[in-house]
Amino acid sequence: MSDKYSKRKLAGSSITTVVSLSLVLFMLGLLGIIILNTRKLADNVKENIGFQVILNDNAKEADVQHFTKTLDASEYVKSTEFITKEEAADRLKKDLGEDFINFLGYNPLLSSVNVHLKAEYTNVDSISWIEKDIMQSKLVKEVVYQKSLVTMINENVQKISLVILIFSGLLMVIALALINNTIRLSIYSKRFIIKTMQLVGATQSFIRRPFVIKGIKHGIYGAVIAIAMLIGVLYFAQKQMPELAELQDEKMLASLFGIVIVLGIIISWISTSLAVRKYLRLKSDDLYY
């Protein structure tokens, strides 16, 4: 009866440890997904920032095509869109709701190329030297972009990133403390076993080994449960908001899940080793306090 009670108590302790680990690792994994998606969303916003290259009215079609292809091949360009003066006029007509060409008697608009930059180049300094580089072409009349909008978006992205970074750091500290306390409580219930083994002559490494192995197993189990929960959350989130699927990167998610498993193993390993070492150093009389 006593053996059954002891086994049940140990099983309950293991389950508690695994559940606690899985919940904390789930929290960390969820934060990782938020960080990844926030970064990707920020990149998408930045890559929607572009500028307009206004072309000279006498630019030949063959030269314009060559110029556009050169831009597409540039390291800083994500995409380009060539707009003829006729297309520009049609778009303006729709915006104004009236035919301004009949009123003026001619089309004052010029052909242009809308350029969207890669996220890492969407800052004022980069756009400034890109503008100088583009203006060297004889086809280009001017480059138009909203400097204030570029500055505002970059500043807001930096602020949001800083807030998320601070929050992530605090959550990591809290998570480590929770896992460490859970494992220490689990080891506390076995302190007399540890001391008994030490008194009969077992070495510290011999005593520590089974606890560490069990702790690593708990870390793996907790990580697997956390990953299953994360997959479930992602599945239901995408069901509710299908557009979230566009932000997901399978390789990044696989890497994140790998990090969750590694974190579960390392944290459990270190916490278990420290907890066992504590009770190995305690005197027999101190075990009762």
N, C-alpha and C positions, 0 to 999 in steps of 0.2 A: 504493500500500500504506500509506504514511504517512497519506494523507488518510482512508482507511478506518479506520485505527486511531484517528485523532483524532476522527472522527465517532462511532465506537463509544464512545470514552472520554467524550465530551460527553453522548451519549445515556445512558450509565451514570450519569453525574453527575446528570443531570436526573431519572432514575428514582429514584435514591437520595434526592434532595431531596423529590420528590413523596411517596414512601413515608414518609419521616420526618415530613413535614408532616401527612400523613393520619393517622398513628398518634398524634401529639401532639394534633391536633384531635379525633380520636376520643375520646381520654382526657378532654379538656375537655368535649366534648359529653356523654359518659357521666356525668361529674360533674354537668353541668347537669341531666340527666334525674333523677339521684338527688336533687338539691336540690329540683327541682319536685315530685317524687313525695313526698319527705319532708314538704314544706310542706303538700301536699294531704292526706297521711295524718294529719298533725298537726291540720289543720282538721277532718277527719272525726272524729278522736278528741274534739276540743273540742266539736263540734256534737252529739256523743252525750251530752255532759254536759247535764243539764237540772235543772229543779226542779219540785216538785209544788205546785200551788195548791189547797189544801183549801178547799172551798166550805161555806158555812153550810147547815145541814140544811133551812132554810126557803126556800132559793133556788128561784125559779120557773124552769121549763124555758125559757120564752121569754127571760127575763133571762140565763140561762146561755148560751144560743145567741148572744145579742147580745154577751156578754162574750167568748166564745171567738172570734167573728169580729173583734172589736176587737183581741184579742191577735194573731191571724193577720195583721192589717194593720199591726202595729207594725214599726218598722224593725229592731228587735233580735231578733225571733222568726223562727226557721226553720220550725218546725212545732209543732202542738199536737195533743193527743189527749184528748178528754173521756171520763172513766171514771165511770159511774154507781156508786152504792153497791152495787148488785146485782153488777155486773161486778167491782168490787173484792173483794166477798165470794167470788165464784167463784174468782178468782185466788188468794186467800189459802187457800181450801179445798184447792186443788191443791198449794200449797206446803207446807201443814201435813199434808196427807194425811188430814184428818178434818173433819167438819162442826162447826165451832165455834158456829154459830148455834143448832143444836139444844141444845148444851150451855148457852149463855148465855140462850137464849130470845128473843134479838133481834139485829139487825144493828148493831153499834156503829160501823161504818165510814161515812164520808161520801163524797159525790161529789167528784171532783177533776179537775183539768186538768193533764196532763203537758206541760210547756213545754220545747222544745229551742231553744237560742239560736244565733244565727249566731256563727261562730268568733271574730270581733273583739270580741264582747261577753262571751265566756266567761272573765272574770276577776272577782276578788272585788269590786273597786271598782264595776264595771259592774252586777254582780248585786245589789249593795247598793242602788243607786239604782233599779234595775228593781223590786226587792222593795218599796221605798217607794211607787213609782208604782202597783203592783198592789194594795197594801194599802189604797189610797184607796177601792177599790170596796167597797160594802156587802155584796156577795156573798161576799167573801173572808174566811175565818176565819184562815188562816195560810199562809205560804209556807215550804216545807221543802226544803232542799238541804244537801249535804255541803260545807261550806266548806273542810275539810282536803283533800278530794279535788280540788277546783278549784285550790287553791294548789299541790298536789303536781304535778298535770298541767302547769300553766303553768310551774312551775320546771323540770321535766324537759324540756319542749319548748324552753325558753330555753337550757338547757345543751347539748342536742343541736344546736341551731341554731348556737351559738357554736363548738362543735367542728368542725362542717361548714364554717363560715365560715373558720376558721383553716386547716383542711386545704385548702380551695379556694384560699386565698391562696398557700400554699406550692406547691401543684401548678401554679398559674398562673405563678409565678416560674420553677419548674423547666422548664415547657413553653416559656416564652419563651426561656430560656437554651438549651434543646436546639435549637429552631428557628433561633435566631440563629447558633449554632455550625455547624449543618448548612449554612446558606446561606453563611456566611463561608468554609467549606471549599470549597464549590462555586465561589465567586468567586476563591478563592486559586489554583485551577488555571488561571484565565484572567488572572492578574495581568500577565503579559508582554504579552498582547494589549492590555490597558488602557493600559499604559505606552507601547507602540508607537503606539497611536492618539493618545495625548497628545503624543508627540514629533513626530508629523507635522502637528501643529497643530489637532487636533480639540478642540472646547470640552468642558468638563466635562459640561454638560447633554447634549450630543450623545453622549458616551461612556456616560453613565449611563442614558439613555433605553432602549436595547434590553435592558439588564440588568434594569431595573425592570419593563418590560413582561413580560419572560420570568418574572421573579419573581412578578408578579401572576398570570400564567397558572398557574404552579406552585401558588400559593396556592389558586386556584379548583379545580384538579384535585384537590389534596389534600383540600379541603373536601368536594367531591362524593364522593370515595371514603370519607371519614369519615362522611358522612351515610348512604351506602349501608350501611356497617358498623353504624351505630347502628340503622337500620331493621331490619337483620337480627337484631341482638341483641334488640330489642323484640319482634319477631315470635316468636322462639324462646322468649323469656321468657314471653310471653302464652300460648304453646302449653303450657308447663309449668305456669304458674299463671294460669288464665283470669281470676281475680279482679283481676289487675293492669290489665285492660282498663278497669275502672271508674275507675281513677286517672288514665288518660290523658286529656289535653286536647289536641285536634287543633290548636287555635289556638296554644296555648303551645308545642307541639312545632314547629309551622311557624315561630314566632318564634325558637325555639332554633336550628333549622337555618339560618335567615337570619343569626343571630349567628355561627354557625360559619363561614359563607361570608365574612362581613365580617371576622372575626378572621383567617382565612386570607389575605385580600387585604392587610389593614393590616399584619399582622406581616411578611409576605413583602416588602411594599413598603419598610417602614422598615428591616428587616434588610439587604435588598439595597442600598438607598441608602447606608447606613452603611458596609457592606463595600466598595463601589466607591469611596466617598470616601476610605477609608483608603488604598487602593492608588494613588489619584490623588495623594495627598500624599507618598507614599514616594519616596525617591530611587532611581534605577536600581540603584545598588549594594546597596541594602537589600532588593531583591526576591529575592535569593538566600538570604536568611536567614529 
